[in-house]
Each structure stands twice: as structure tokens, then as C-alpha cells.
Amino acid sequence: MCNALSRGEQLLVQSLPLVLLTITVMPSAPVKEADAASQKPVKTIRVRGISASIFANKAKTDGKDITFHKLKLQRAYKNGEEWKHTESFGRDDVPVLQLVLQRAWEAMLEMKNAQPTEEEAE
């Protein structure tokens, strides 16, 4: 057992039942033209090879259409002549990540504030 765990945590982990999961892979449905457009980010913030892409997601809650935003972070790097992307970051990326995340958070708040309130929608 890992030494980083306390004795109580080790006993708890040892007493957990073994759970077997069955994963079923289903073929994905063809992407419709409207779906393809909705998969594009509504805004991308880039600083020193690190980007934050903001995606708008639509859902229904209590019969009302709502829009919420999700964020994807990635770092671009060049491998020979080819540009690649990763979601893994190094120590020196952390300050840049902080800056990109701050800007993304501000952009997401602006998008949220730009949405009509319930009173305005009616």
C-alpha cells in the first residue's frame, strides 16, 4: 500500500469492494451541420502558446432554455515542422495559465451578464 496514506486510509482502501465496470462503445451519430457550428468555441484567448477556448452549451432547465459555458485549456508546441497540442503543462506554464484563466473567467462573466434575465426574456 502507498506510504503517502495514513494507516486509517490504508485500511479503508483495503476494505473497499472490487467493482467491475462494463464499458459499451457505441458508434457516434453523424454530426449535423448545426451541431458542427455549435462545437466551435465562442471565444479563444491565447498567450505564449497556451489557449483557453470557451464553448457555449445549451440546455433546458425547468422548461427554460439556458446557456452555460465550458472551458478547454491546451498548449501548442512544434514537433519538427508539425504543430501539435497537449493538455499537459509544465512548471513555467503555470503563470501563463493563471493569466489565460483570469481572462477566460472575465470573458465568461461578460457573456453571462450579456444574457437576458428572466424578466427581460418575458
Secondary structure by P-SEA (a helix, b strand, c coil): ccccccaaaaaaaaaccbbbbbbbbcccccccaaaaaaacccbbbbcccbbbbbbbbbbbcccbbbbbbbbbbbbbbbcccbbbbbccccccaaaaaaaaaaaaaaaaaaaaaacccccccc
